[in-house]
Amino acid sequence: MKYFVILAFVAIVISLGTALFFMMKSDSKGKSRSQKMALALALRVGLSIALFIAILLAWKLGLIQPSGISAGR
């Protein structure tokens, strides 16, 4: 599970960097550049949601255990 989370974070950062690249790239075709940037940002959002759901499911299935401050404090 640890490697999955690390891989997901790396994919999210790469997607964000790709969107930055398309935003900063100077091109005469502004519309296609905007579409590519929007697609990269949509992919980042999808990856973030998938990571959150995967962590939630792993917790519910008992694959990971919460730690830290107890709820009673």
PAMAR-370769 format. One record per atom (N, C-alpha, C): chain; atom name; x, y, z. Coordinates in steps of 0.02 Angstrom, whole numbers, plus 50000, padded with zeros to 5 digits. Atoms other than C-alpha are relative to their C-alpha. Layout:
BEGIN
<r A; CA; <X; Y; Z>>
...
//
This chain:
BEGIN
<r A; N; <50041; 49941; 50000>>
<r A; CA; <50000; 50000; 50000>>
<r A; C; <50044; 50063; 50000>>
<r A; N; <49956; 49942; 49996>>
<r A; CA; <50144; 50117; 50039>>
<r A; C; <50026; 50019; 49930>>
<r A; N; <49974; 49986; 50067>>
<r A; CA; <50214; 50099; 49863>>
<r A; C; <49946; 50027; 49954>>
<r A; N; <50056; 49974; 50040>>
<r A; CA; <50042; 50129; 49787>>
<r A; C; <49989; 50074; 50014>>
<r A; N; <50010; 49929; 49982>>
<r A; CA; <50023; 50293; 49882>>
<r A; C; <50057; 50043; 49972>>
<r A; N; <49943; 49963; 50027>>
<r A; CA; <50198; 50349; 49833>>
<r A; C; <49994; 50008; 49924>>
<r A; N; <50009; 49998; 50072>>
<r A; CA; <50165; 50305; 49651>>
<r A; C; <49943; 50048; 49980>>
<r A; N; <50056; 49954; 50014>>
<r A; CA; <49998; 50398; 49655>>
<r A; C; <50021; 50072; 50009>>
<r A; N; <49977; 49931; 49990>>
<r A; CA; <50080; 50554; 49728>>
<r A; C; <50046; 50022; 49944>>
<r A; N; <49955; 49983; 50055>>
<r A; CA; <50215; 50549; 49595>>
<r A; C; <49960; 50014; 49936>>
<r A; N; <50042; 49990; 50059>>
<r A; CA; <50082; 50532; 49459>>
<r A; C; <49962; 50066; 50004>>
<r A; N; <50035; 49936; 49991>>
<r A; CA; <49986; 50680; 49532>>
<r A; C; <50047; 50059; 49988>>
<r A; N; <49951; 49946; 50010>>
<r A; CA; <50142; 50789; 49536>>
<r A; C; <50020; 50006; 49926>>
<r A; N; <49983; 49999; 50071>>
<r A; CA; <50188; 50739; 49358>>
<r A; C; <49943; 50031; 49959>>
<r A; N; <50058; 49971; 50035>>
<r A; CA; <50012; 50782; 49299>>
<r A; C; <49997; 50076; 50011>>
<r A; N; <50000; 49928; 49986>>
<r A; CA; <50023; 50951; 49385>>
<r A; C; <50057; 50035; 49962>>
<r A; N; <49945; 49971; 50038>>
<r A; CA; <50193; 50983; 49305>>
<r A; C; <49986; 50003; 49926>>
<r A; N; <50020; 50000; 50071>>
<r A; CA; <50123; 50936; 49135>>
<r A; C; <49953; 50059; 49986>>
<r A; N; <50046; 49944; 50009>>
<r A; CA; <49984; 51063; 49158>>
<r A; C; <50038; 50066; 50001>>
<r A; N; <49959; 49939; 49997>>
<r A; CA; <50113; 51195; 49206>>
<r A; C; <50038; 50009; 49935>>
<r A; N; <49964; 49996; 50063>>
<r A; CA; <50214; 51153; 49050>>
<r A; C; <49955; 50026; 49944>>
<r A; N; <50045; 49977; 50052>>
<r A; CA; <50063; 51175; 48937>>
<r A; C; <49977; 50071; 50011>>
<r A; N; <50019; 49931; 49987>>
<r A; CA; <50017; 51337; 49025>>
<r A; C; <50056; 50048; 49980>>
<r A; N; <49944; 49955; 50014>>
<r A; CA; <50191; 51411; 49003>>
<r A; C; <50025; 49997; 49929>>
<r A; N; <49976; 50010; 50068>>
<r A; CA; <50223; 51345; 48828>>
<r A; C; <49969; 50053; 49955>>
<r A; N; <50026; 49950; 50046>>
<r A; CA; <50209; 51483; 48699>>
<r A; C; <49987; 49966; 49933>>
<r A; N; <50020; 50033; 50062>>
<r A; CA; <50114; 51422; 48549>>
<r A; C; <49946; 50044; 49967>>
<r A; N; <50050; 49961; 50035>>
<r A; CA; <50008; 51505; 48415>>
<r A; C; <49931; 49969; 50006>>
<r A; N; <50064; 50034; 49993>>
<r A; CA; <49872; 51376; 48444>>
<r A; C; <49979; 50002; 50074>>
<r A; N; <50019; 49992; 49930>>
<r A; CA; <49802; 51440; 48609>>
<r A; C; <49947; 49952; 50023>>
<r A; N; <50055; 50043; 49979>>
<r A; CA; <49648; 51332; 48609>>
<r A; C; <50023; 49929; 50015>>
<r A; N; <49977; 50068; 49988>>
<r A; CA; <49736; 51164; 48593>>
<r A; C; <50043; 49996; 50062>>
<r A; N; <49959; 49997; 49940>>
<r A; CA; <49858; 51216; 48728>>
<r A; C; <49956; 50001; 50062>>
<r A; N; <50046; 49997; 49943>>
<r A; CA; <49714; 51258; 48845>>
<r A; C; <49966; 49933; 50011>>
<r A; N; <50032; 50065; 49994>>
<r A; CA; <49631; 51092; 48808>>
<r A; C; <50047; 49950; 50032>>
<r A; N; <49951; 50046; 49972>>
<r A; CA; <49790; 50997; 48848>>
<r A; C; <50011; 50014; 50074>>
<r A; N; <49991; 49981; 49930>>
<r A; CA; <49812; 51094; 49010>>
<r A; C; <49940; 49978; 50041>>
<r A; N; <50060; 50020; 49965>>
<r A; CA; <49632; 51063; 49060>>
<r A; C; <49997; 49924; 50008>>
<r A; N; <49999; 50073; 49996>>
<r A; CA; <49651; 50878; 49022>>
<r A; C; <50049; 49976; 50054>>
<r A; N; <49951; 50018; 49949>>
<r A; CA; <49808; 50868; 49130>>
<r A; C; <49974; 50015; 50071>>
<r A; N; <50028; 49983; 49934>>
<r A; CA; <49720; 50956; 49274>>
<r A; C; <49942; 49954; 50018>>
<r A; N; <50055; 50047; 49987>>
<r A; CA; <49567; 50844; 49256>>
<r A; C; <50029; 49932; 50020>>
<r A; N; <49968; 50063; 49982>>
<r A; CA; <49682; 50693; 49263>>
<r A; C; <50027; 50003; 50072>>
<r A; N; <49975; 49991; 49932>>
<r A; CA; <49761; 50762; 49422>>
<r A; C; <49944; 49994; 50051>>
<r A; N; <50057; 50005; 49955>>
<r A; CA; <49591; 50782; 49503>>
<r A; C; <49975; 49928; 50005>>
<r A; N; <50021; 50070; 50000>>
<r A; CA; <49542; 50606; 49451>>
<r A; C; <50047; 49956; 50040>>
<r A; N; <49951; 50039; 49962>>
<r A; CA; <49703; 50534; 49522>>
<r A; C; <49994; 50014; 50074>>
<r A; N; <50007; 49982; 49930>>
<r A; CA; <49678; 50628; 49685>>
<r A; C; <49939; 49966; 50031>>
<r A; N; <50061; 50033; 49976>>
<r A; CA; <49500; 50562; 49703>>
<r A; C; <50011; 49925; 50006>>
<r A; N; <49987; 50072; 49998>>
<r A; CA; <49556; 50385; 49661>>
<r A; C; <50045; 49982; 50059>>
<r A; N; <49956; 50012; 49943>>
<r A; CA; <49696; 50396; 49791>>
<r A; C; <49961; 50004; 50065>>
<r A; N; <50040; 49993; 49939>>
<r A; CA; <49574; 50456; 49924>>
<r A; C; <49955; 49939; 50010>>
<r A; N; <50045; 50058; 49996>>
<r A; CA; <49451; 50315; 49885>>
<r A; C; <50040; 49937; 50016>>
<r A; N; <49959; 50059; 49987>>
<r A; CA; <49591; 50186; 49884>>
<r A; C; <50023; 49998; 50073>>
<r A; N; <49981; 49997; 49929>>
<r A; CA; <49652; 50244; 50056>>
<r A; C; <49941; 49985; 50044>>
<r A; N; <50060; 50013; 49961>>
<r A; CA; <49475; 50242; 50123>>
<r A; C; <49981; 49926; 49998>>
<r A; N; <50015; 50071; 50006>>
<r A; CA; <49444; 50066; 50057>>
<r A; C; <50052; 49957; 50036>>
<r A; N; <49948; 50038; 49964>>
<r A; CA; <49611; 50003; 50125>>
<r A; C; <49989; 50004; 50075>>
<r A; N; <50014; 49993; 49929>>
<r A; CA; <49563; 50071; 50295>>
<r A; C; <49940; 49957; 50020>>
<r A; N; <50060; 50039; 49985>>
<r A; CA; <49390; 49991; 50289>>
<r A; C; <50014; 49925; 49996>>
<r A; N; <49984; 50071; 50006>>
<r A; CA; <49464; 49823; 50235>>
<r A; C; <50053; 49978; 50050>>
<r A; N; <49951; 50018; 49949>>
<r A; CA; <49593; 49829; 50374>>
<r A; C; <50071; 49994; 49974>>
<r A; N; <49932; 50003; 50027>>
<r A; CA; <49745; 49843; 50261>>
<r A; C; <50047; 50052; 50032>>
<r A; N; <49961; 49948; 49965>>
<r A; CA; <49802; 50002; 50349>>
<r A; C; <49965; 50016; 50065>>
<r A; N; <50028; 49984; 49935>>
<r A; CA; <49777; 50055; 50529>>
<r A; C; <50015; 50074; 50016>>
<r A; N; <49987; 49930; 49981>>
<r A; CA; <49754; 50235; 50588>>
<r A; C; <50043; 50003; 50062>>
<r A; N; <49959; 49989; 49941>>
<r A; CA; <49877; 50301; 50714>>
<r A; C; <50002; 50074; 50014>>
<r A; N; <49997; 49929; 49982>>
<r A; CA; <49904; 50463; 50805>>
<r A; C; <49960; 50013; 50062>>
<r A; N; <50038; 49979; 49942>>
<r A; CA; <49798; 50557; 50930>>
<r A; C; <49933; 49962; 50001>>
<r A; N; <50063; 50037; 49995>>
<r A; CA; <49650; 50456; 50994>>
<r A; C; <49942; 50049; 50001>>
<r A; N; <50058; 49957; 50007>>
<r A; CA; <49475; 50524; 50969>>
<r A; C; <49974; 50022; 50069>>
<r A; N; <50026; 49984; 49934>>
<r A; CA; <49439; 50527; 51156>>
<r A; C; <50036; 50058; 50034>>
<r A; N; <49962; 49945; 49968>>
<r A; CA; <49566; 50663; 51195>>
<r A; C; <49973; 50067; 49982>>
//
